[in-house]
Amino acid sequence: MCQPPTKQIAMAVSKAIDEPDASIRCLRPVRSSKLHRVYEVVLSDGRILELVMPPPSMLRLLRSERQIVNAEALVVQWLSTLLSEESSQQPSAEKGFPNNNNKSTLLRLLPRLVNSSMPSAESGTPHSIYQLRGGTPIASLPRPLTKQERAEIDIQLGRLTRQFAKIKSPTGRFGLAVSVLASSKPATSQTDGSRTGSPSSRGPIEGSHTWSAAFHVMFEGVLRDSEDMAIMLAYPIIRKHLARLSYLLDEFTTPSLVFLDGMDNDNVLVDIPAAEQRKNKANQSGGSNDSDSDGESSDEEEAENKKSSNTARDRRPESHTPPITDGSIRIVGLRDWSNGIFGDPLLATAFSNNPSKELLDGYHGTCTSKQLPTPPPNSEEHNASISTRILLYQAYHATVSIVTEFYRPRGEGTTRELAARRRLTEVLMKLEEVVDEDPKGSRHRRPSGELSPAKKLKPDEKEKSSPSRRHETTIQEV
């Protein structure tokens, strides 16, 4: 359904397109389970742009969610520049890329940023404008994926996650991408003249020197969000394990790019075969003739949508073909690029939720002989270290799930909260069994980054955990 633009939106779009003859015909809200508001902006010349705005002001946000519009624009702009550079200008090894094939594959997934703006007296709320991105979130498909399609998608997601992990932090620091990228260059003006705002609410402005420090900042931020709402959690136990086992996090020394929700069904955009699209459209149109009074309006809207879609398709670059697979269903992008970090790729939520064999095969490069080889683990100790890191990450994700249900209650929220609490309890019990064997004798040390927010432990909380076997996992490092 189309709606007229507000004065604020009209001003933002007019600055972005910079064409006096083009005007906004209407706005179409885009359904999304993500926090930000998304609109399709239909212009008078037939073009369709995508406007991304912050969540409504009455929506309560976690600390890590307060700059999602700016974070997405920073990540997309940086990746687009990095991936578009000619290999002759800078050796691939310096960028962390093995070859140009990965560059072109990832570049096709990125939306094209037209304009971004931080809050100012003129522009009001922050916003970003992109060229229309295609695809449908897996969670919004008209039917569930078949077993074969799920396997194809999981293989693609594993490969994609590994390819992103080969992109390294431009500053060598760990942390949220919005913090690291904002500090990698001086504050510069956006296309509309506004300056990039400080990402301090998301963590240290320049990132952290170690992965343990960065992860402490992220976890402590969620715990403080929880304390602000007086949510009942095992705070001393969580903080004890985080301090006790932080030396295992420091074994990961390469700040790799990972999108925490980059493999989630509500964020992955896919393209289904054209034949099935026609079939779905026919089924939908079969039940749309219930009212004669709306017939003329529906026909006009359908013609307008068809014209706009064709125009948008014609304006896409010829090389913008769906990537990553030879199968029938293909990944064409992400709905939200704001949840990126430079750290351990295993922090992605999919690795904490019983990843499928196909996803792990794609990640390790064991699907075919053409994929990237996976280095074998150095020892059983190496495997145990990864297993413990996964447990810490599972504790983090479970805590985020619990806190989110209190900040933004939804239908069946109690069921989700109880499930997350069960997961957190199970993980904390497993962490109690992990033997503390820091070879450097640096147990309970505070993070070494610029910001060390973890609260001090009480004397009775510094008990050693009982020895037990470490839990094995099939996930290996990049």
PLY file of the C-alpha trace (Angstrom):
ply
format ascii 1.0
element vertex 478
property float x
property float y
property float z
element edge 477
property int vertex1
property int vertex2
end_header
0.00 0.00 0.00
1.37 3.37 -1.00
1.41 6.37 1.32
2.50 9.98 0.83
5.97 10.92 2.08
6.50 13.11 5.10
8.33 16.42 4.70
11.41 14.92 6.36
11.51 11.93 4.02
10.86 14.06 0.95
13.78 16.33 1.85
16.11 13.39 2.48
15.26 11.67 -0.80
15.46 14.87 -2.85
19.01 15.46 -1.58
19.97 11.90 -2.39
18.72 11.75 -5.98
19.80 15.34 -6.78
17.51 15.50 -9.82
15.02 18.38 -9.92
12.72 16.60 -12.37
12.29 13.51 -10.18
9.77 13.50 -7.35
8.42 10.95 -4.92
5.32 9.21 -6.18
4.69 7.22 -3.01
6.21 5.20 -0.18
5.67 1.50 0.36
6.53 0.12 3.82
8.58 -3.08 3.63
7.74 -5.81 6.10
10.76 -6.77 8.14
11.42 -8.49 11.44
14.44 -6.25 11.91
14.42 -3.18 14.12
14.86 -0.47 11.51
12.03 0.88 9.39
12.35 0.21 5.67
10.42 1.88 2.84
10.43 1.47 -0.90
10.51 4.97 -2.39
8.81 5.03 -5.81
10.02 7.98 -7.89
8.20 9.70 -10.71
10.76 8.45 -13.25
10.03 4.82 -12.34
13.04 4.22 -10.14
12.65 2.57 -6.75
14.98 3.37 -3.88
15.11 1.87 -0.42
14.94 4.17 2.60
16.19 2.84 5.95
15.30 4.75 9.12
15.80 4.07 12.85
13.21 2.19 14.90
10.31 4.19 16.35
11.35 6.29 19.33
9.03 4.40 21.69
10.85 1.12 20.97
13.28 0.25 23.75
16.75 -0.64 22.42
19.76 -2.42 23.86
23.04 -0.53 23.99
24.33 -2.40 20.96
21.25 -1.46 18.90
21.34 2.32 19.18
23.22 3.02 15.94
21.99 0.34 13.58
21.34 2.71 10.67
24.77 4.32 10.91
26.42 0.93 11.51
24.91 -0.59 8.38
25.89 2.39 6.22
29.48 2.33 7.53
29.86 -1.40 6.89
28.31 -1.30 3.42
30.33 1.73 2.36
33.61 0.27 3.65
33.04 -3.15 2.11
31.98 -1.65 -1.22
35.16 0.43 -1.38
37.38 -2.44 -0.28
35.89 -5.01 -2.64
35.80 -2.62 -5.60
39.48 -1.74 -5.45
41.63 -3.12 -8.24
44.03 -5.78 -7.06
46.85 -3.91 -8.81
46.47 -0.97 -6.43
47.11 -3.06 -3.32
48.23 -6.67 -2.93
45.43 -9.03 -1.97
47.48 -10.35 0.95
47.39 -6.91 2.57
43.63 -6.85 2.42
43.20 -10.36 3.76
41.74 -11.64 0.51
43.10 -14.72 -1.26
41.83 -13.88 -4.74
39.51 -11.68 -6.78
36.78 -14.32 -7.09
35.77 -13.85 -3.46
35.69 -10.09 -3.98
33.26 -10.24 -6.90
31.10 -12.79 -5.10
30.74 -10.67 -1.98
30.36 -7.42 -3.91
27.24 -8.77 -5.60
25.64 -9.31 -2.22
26.09 -5.73 -1.03
23.32 -3.16 -1.43
24.37 0.04 -3.20
24.47 2.96 -0.79
23.12 6.15 -2.38
23.19 8.45 0.64
23.49 8.34 4.41
22.96 11.01 7.04
23.49 11.35 10.76
21.08 13.43 12.89
21.27 17.17 12.29
19.07 20.23 12.50
18.26 19.89 8.80
17.95 16.16 8.27
16.37 15.24 11.62
16.67 11.52 12.31
19.49 9.50 10.71
18.67 7.63 7.54
20.26 5.74 4.68
19.12 5.38 1.09
20.06 2.38 -1.03
19.27 1.11 -4.46
16.51 -1.47 -4.26
17.86 -4.83 -3.07
16.27 -7.97 -4.39
15.41 -11.23 -2.72
13.12 -12.39 0.07
14.07 -13.31 3.65
13.96 -17.06 4.14
11.53 -16.58 7.03
9.13 -14.70 4.71
9.03 -17.20 1.84
5.51 -18.36 0.87
6.44 -21.95 1.76
9.11 -23.66 3.89
12.34 -24.72 2.22
12.54 -28.32 1.12
15.22 -30.54 2.61
17.30 -30.19 -0.55
16.89 -26.41 -0.64
17.82 -26.14 3.04
20.99 -28.12 2.38
21.88 -25.88 -0.58
21.33 -22.72 1.46
23.34 -24.02 4.41
26.30 -24.84 2.17
26.14 -21.35 0.70
25.92 -19.76 4.15
28.94 -21.68 5.37
30.98 -20.57 2.35
29.78 -17.00 2.70
30.70 -16.85 6.39
34.17 -18.14 5.63
34.64 -15.60 2.84
33.64 -12.75 5.14
36.00 -14.08 7.80
38.91 -13.55 5.42
38.27 -9.80 5.62
40.33 -8.34 8.45
39.94 -5.26 10.61
41.51 -2.21 8.89
43.04 -1.11 12.20
43.98 -4.53 13.54
41.59 -4.02 16.46
38.67 -6.10 17.69
35.13 -4.97 18.39
31.91 -3.84 16.83
32.38 -2.88 13.21
30.80 0.55 13.70
33.41 1.38 16.36
36.41 0.06 14.45
35.44 1.53 11.08
34.53 4.93 12.51
38.03 5.16 13.98
39.86 3.91 10.88
39.59 7.34 9.25
39.06 10.92 10.45
35.52 12.19 10.80
34.39 13.08 7.33
31.30 14.64 5.90
28.61 12.49 4.39
27.12 13.34 1.04
24.63 15.62 2.73
27.24 17.46 4.79
26.52 15.84 8.15
29.30 14.38 10.27
29.58 10.82 11.44
28.50 10.50 15.06
30.45 8.85 17.83
29.82 5.15 18.30
30.67 5.29 21.98
27.36 3.77 23.00
28.36 0.57 21.25
31.80 0.14 22.87
35.32 1.59 22.84
35.53 4.19 20.09
38.61 2.62 18.52
37.95 -1.03 19.33
40.08 -3.24 21.55
43.56 -4.69 21.22
42.48 -8.22 22.19
39.47 -10.38 21.47
38.87 -11.03 25.17
38.61 -7.28 25.84
36.20 -6.76 22.95
34.02 -9.70 23.98
34.00 -8.44 27.59
32.68 -5.10 26.36
29.91 -6.76 24.35
28.85 -9.14 27.11
29.06 -6.53 29.86
26.90 -4.20 27.78
24.12 -6.80 27.67
24.47 -7.51 31.38
24.13 -3.80 32.15
21.07 -3.63 29.90
19.67 -6.47 32.00
20.52 -4.75 35.28
18.80 -1.57 34.08
15.57 -3.59 33.83
16.20 -5.49 37.09
16.10 -8.81 35.23
16.98 -11.82 37.35
20.14 -13.45 36.00
23.15 -15.25 37.47
25.35 -12.16 37.14
28.17 -13.27 39.49
28.45 -16.69 37.85
28.47 -15.26 34.32
31.10 -12.67 35.20
33.18 -15.25 37.03
33.40 -17.54 34.00
34.02 -14.62 31.67
36.99 -13.49 33.78
38.24 -17.01 34.53
38.32 -18.20 30.91
39.22 -14.98 29.11
42.70 -16.29 28.31
41.08 -18.78 25.91
39.52 -15.90 24.00
42.95 -14.35 23.60
44.07 -17.43 21.69
42.09 -15.94 18.81
44.36 -13.19 17.50
42.93 -12.29 14.07
40.07 -9.72 13.99
37.92 -11.26 11.26
34.66 -9.84 9.93
31.57 -11.73 11.02
27.88 -10.84 10.98
26.26 -12.24 14.11
22.91 -12.77 12.39
24.41 -13.33 8.95
23.02 -16.87 8.74
19.62 -16.26 10.37
16.45 -16.95 8.40
15.02 -13.47 8.97
18.16 -11.82 7.60
19.23 -13.96 4.63
17.73 -12.82 1.32
17.23 -15.56 -1.26
16.03 -15.72 -4.83
13.67 -18.54 -5.78
13.36 -19.89 -9.34
11.39 -17.73 -11.77
8.96 -20.56 -12.53
7.99 -20.81 -8.86
7.63 -17.05 -8.61
5.11 -17.13 -11.43
3.26 -19.99 -9.74
3.07 -18.14 -6.42
1.91 -14.98 -8.15
-0.80 -16.91 -9.96
-2.01 -18.46 -6.70
-2.14 -15.05 -5.04
-3.98 -13.43 -7.93
-6.52 -16.26 -7.96
-8.04 -15.06 -4.70
-7.69 -11.32 -5.25
-10.92 -10.68 -7.18
-13.31 -10.70 -4.24
-14.27 -7.04 -4.58
-15.31 -5.37 -7.83
-15.02 -1.92 -6.35
-11.29 -2.29 -5.89
-10.65 -3.82 -9.28
-9.57 -0.66 -11.05
-7.32 0.42 -8.19
-5.72 -3.03 -7.97
-5.06 -3.10 -11.71
-3.43 0.31 -11.59
-1.29 -0.62 -8.60
-0.25 -3.91 -10.21
0.72 -2.11 -13.41
2.66 0.48 -11.43
4.46 -2.21 -9.43
5.29 -4.13 -12.59
6.63 -1.01 -14.29
8.67 -0.06 -11.23
10.09 -3.55 -10.85
11.06 -3.70 -14.50
12.69 -0.29 -14.30
14.63 -1.23 -11.19
15.74 -4.48 -12.81
16.88 -2.63 -15.92
18.97 -0.24 -13.83
20.84 -2.99 -12.02
24.34 -3.73 -13.29
24.65 -6.64 -15.68
27.07 -8.41 -13.35
24.50 -8.41 -10.52
23.61 -12.06 -10.89
22.67 -14.21 -7.90
25.92 -15.71 -6.59
27.37 -18.60 -4.67
25.58 -21.68 -6.00
24.73 -23.69 -9.06
21.44 -24.84 -7.52
17.93 -23.49 -7.94
17.72 -21.34 -4.82
20.38 -18.68 -4.27
21.49 -16.21 -1.64
21.37 -12.66 -2.99
22.16 -10.58 0.09
21.30 -9.70 3.68
18.36 -7.69 4.94
20.49 -6.03 7.65
24.27 -5.44 7.61
24.49 -3.56 10.92
25.35 -6.48 13.19
28.96 -6.88 12.08
31.96 -7.29 14.36
35.68 -7.85 13.97
36.42 -10.89 16.07
35.94 -14.65 16.16
33.72 -15.95 13.31
32.42 -18.65 15.65
30.45 -15.95 17.49
27.84 -16.06 14.70
24.55 -17.26 16.18
24.27 -20.17 13.75
27.33 -21.85 15.28
25.68 -21.79 18.71
22.43 -23.39 17.50
23.36 -26.91 16.41
24.70 -26.05 12.94
23.90 -28.55 10.21
26.52 -30.72 8.56
26.02 -28.81 5.31
26.67 -25.47 6.99
29.84 -26.78 8.62
30.97 -28.37 5.34
30.51 -25.05 3.58
32.36 -23.21 6.34
35.27 -25.64 6.43
35.46 -25.90 2.63
34.92 -29.66 2.62
31.95 -29.73 0.24
34.01 -30.15 -2.90
37.67 -30.20 -3.80
37.30 -26.67 -5.16
36.61 -25.15 -1.76
39.16 -23.63 0.57
40.96 -26.22 2.69
40.44 -26.25 6.43
43.60 -26.40 8.51
43.57 -29.41 10.85
43.51 -28.72 14.60
46.94 -28.64 16.20
46.00 -30.80 19.17
43.22 -31.95 21.46
43.96 -28.87 23.56
43.18 -26.74 20.50
39.80 -28.45 20.07
38.99 -27.99 23.75
39.81 -24.29 23.52
37.37 -23.85 20.65
34.72 -25.81 22.54
35.02 -23.53 25.56
34.85 -20.42 23.42
31.65 -21.76 21.87
30.20 -22.20 25.37
30.99 -18.57 26.21
29.36 -17.47 22.96
26.28 -19.59 23.70
26.03 -17.90 27.10
26.20 -14.52 25.38
23.48 -15.32 22.83
21.19 -16.82 25.47
21.60 -13.71 27.63
20.81 -11.44 24.69
17.65 -13.46 23.98
16.47 -13.17 27.59
17.11 -9.44 27.84
15.52 -8.72 24.46
12.24 -10.33 25.57
12.06 -7.88 28.49
12.94 -4.85 26.37
10.54 -5.66 23.54
7.81 -8.08 24.68
6.13 -9.95 21.84
3.67 -12.80 21.41
4.84 -16.02 23.07
7.66 -14.06 24.65
7.48 -16.12 27.84
8.09 -19.31 25.88
11.16 -17.83 24.20
12.45 -16.42 27.48
12.13 -19.76 29.30
13.85 -21.57 26.43
16.72 -19.06 26.55
16.99 -19.43 30.33
17.23 -23.20 29.98
20.01 -22.80 27.42
21.87 -20.38 29.67
21.58 -22.70 32.66
22.89 -25.66 30.65
25.82 -23.63 29.32
26.78 -22.31 32.76
26.77 -25.86 34.13
29.12 -26.94 31.34
31.38 -23.96 31.98
31.65 -25.03 35.64
33.19 -28.30 34.41
35.86 -26.60 32.30
39.30 -26.95 33.85
41.08 -23.63 34.35
44.55 -24.25 32.93
45.86 -20.84 31.99
49.54 -21.55 31.21
50.47 -17.92 31.87
48.86 -17.85 35.29
46.72 -14.86 34.34
43.39 -16.04 35.71
40.80 -13.43 36.59
42.67 -10.67 34.80
40.75 -7.67 33.61
40.42 -7.02 29.87
43.39 -5.21 28.38
41.43 -2.94 26.04
40.67 0.75 26.43
37.48 -0.05 28.32
37.32 -2.75 30.97
33.75 -2.65 32.26
33.53 -6.04 34.00
32.69 -5.62 37.63
35.08 -6.87 40.29
34.32 -10.28 41.71
33.61 -10.87 45.35
36.07 -13.13 47.21
33.53 -15.94 47.49
33.01 -15.86 43.72
36.66 -16.68 42.94
36.36 -20.40 43.55
37.98 -22.73 41.13
35.68 -24.86 39.04
35.84 -28.63 39.45
37.96 -30.50 36.87
36.21 -32.44 34.15
36.53 -33.35 30.53
36.32 -30.57 27.99
33.49 -30.79 25.51
34.42 -31.53 21.93
32.96 -29.80 18.90
33.05 -30.21 15.18
33.63 -26.51 14.58
37.15 -25.41 13.77
38.79 -22.03 13.37
39.27 -20.27 10.08
0 1
1 2
2 3
3 4
4 5
5 6
6 7
7 8
8 9
9 10
10 11
11 12
12 13
13 14
14 15
15 16
16 17
17 18
18 19
19 20
20 21
21 22
22 23
23 24
24 25
25 26
26 27
27 28
28 29
29 30
30 31
31 32
32 33
33 34
34 35
35 36
36 37
37 38
38 39
39 40
40 41
41 42
42 43
43 44
44 45
45 46
46 47
47 48
48 49
49 50
50 51
51 52
52 53
53 54
54 55
55 56
56 57
57 58
58 59
59 60
60 61
61 62
62 63
63 64
64 65
65 66
66 67
67 68
68 69
69 70
70 71
71 72
72 73
73 74
74 75
75 76
76 77
77 78
78 79
79 80
80 81
81 82
82 83
83 84
84 85
85 86
86 87
87 88
88 89
89 90
90 91
91 92
92 93
93 94
94 95
95 96
96 97
97 98
98 99
99 100
100 101
101 102
102 103
103 104
104 105
105 106
106 107
107 108
108 109
109 110
110 111
111 112
112 113
113 114
114 115
115 116
116 117
117 118
118 119
119 120
120 121
121 122
122 123
123 124
124 125
125 126
126 127
127 128
128 129
129 130
130 131
131 132
132 133
133 134
134 135
135 136
136 137
137 138
138 139
139 140
140 141
141 142
142 143
143 144
144 145
145 146
146 147
147 148
148 149
149 150
150 151
151 152
152 153
153 154
154 155
155 156
156 157
157 158
158 159
159 160
160 161
161 162
162 163
163 164
164 165
165 166
166 167
167 168
168 169
169 170
170 171
171 172
172 173
173 174
174 175
175 176
176 177
177 178
178 179
179 180
180 181
181 182
182 183
183 184
184 185
185 186
186 187
187 188
188 189
189 190
190 191
191 192
192 193
193 194
194 195
195 196
196 197
197 198
198 199
199 200
200 201
201 202
202 203
203 204
204 205
205 206
206 207
207 208
208 209
209 210
210 211
211 212
212 213
213 214
214 215
215 216
216 217
217 218
218 219
219 220
220 221
221 222
222 223
223 224
224 225
225 226
226 227
227 228
228 229
229 230
230 231
231 232
232 233
233 234
234 235
235 236
236 237
237 238
238 239
239 240
240 241
241 242
242 243
243 244
244 245
245 246
246 247
247 248
248 249
249 250
250 251
251 252
252 253
253 254
254 255
255 256
256 257
257 258
258 259
259 260
260 261
261 262
262 263
263 264
264 265
265 266
266 267
267 268
268 269
269 270
270 271
271 272
272 273
273 274
274 275
275 276
276 277
277 278
278 279
279 280
280 281
281 282
282 283
283 284
284 285
285 286
286 287
287 288
288 289
289 290
290 291
291 292
292 293
293 294
294 295
295 296
296 297
297 298
298 299
299 300
300 301
301 302
302 303
303 304
304 305
305 306
306 307
307 308
308 309
309 310
310 311
311 312
312 313
313 314
314 315
315 316
316 317
317 318
318 319
319 320
320 321
321 322
322 323
323 324
324 325
325 326
326 327
327 328
328 329
329 330
330 331
331 332
332 333
333 334
334 335
335 336
336 337
337 338
338 339
339 340
340 341
341 342
342 343
343 344
344 345
345 346
346 347
347 348
348 349
349 350
350 351
351 352
352 353
353 354
354 355
355 356
356 357
357 358
358 359
359 360
360 361
361 362
362 363
363 364
364 365
365 366
366 367
367 368
368 369
369 370
370 371
371 372
372 373
373 374
374 375
375 376
376 377
377 378
378 379
379 380
380 381
381 382
382 383
383 384
384 385
385 386
386 387
387 388
388 389
389 390
390 391
391 392
392 393
393 394
394 395
395 396
396 397
397 398
398 399
399 400
400 401
401 402
402 403
403 404
404 405
405 406
406 407
407 408
408 409
409 410
410 411
411 412
412 413
413 414
414 415
415 416
416 417
417 418
418 419
419 420
420 421
421 422
422 423
423 424
424 425
425 426
426 427
427 428
428 429
429 430
430 431
431 432
432 433
433 434
434 435
435 436
436 437
437 438
438 439
439 440
440 441
441 442
442 443
443 444
444 445
445 446
446 447
447 448
448 449
449 450
450 451
451 452
452 453
453 454
454 455
455 456
456 457
457 458
458 459
459 460
460 461
461 462
462 463
463 464
464 465
465 466
466 467
467 468
468 469
469 470
470 471
471 472
472 473
473 474
474 475
475 476
476 477
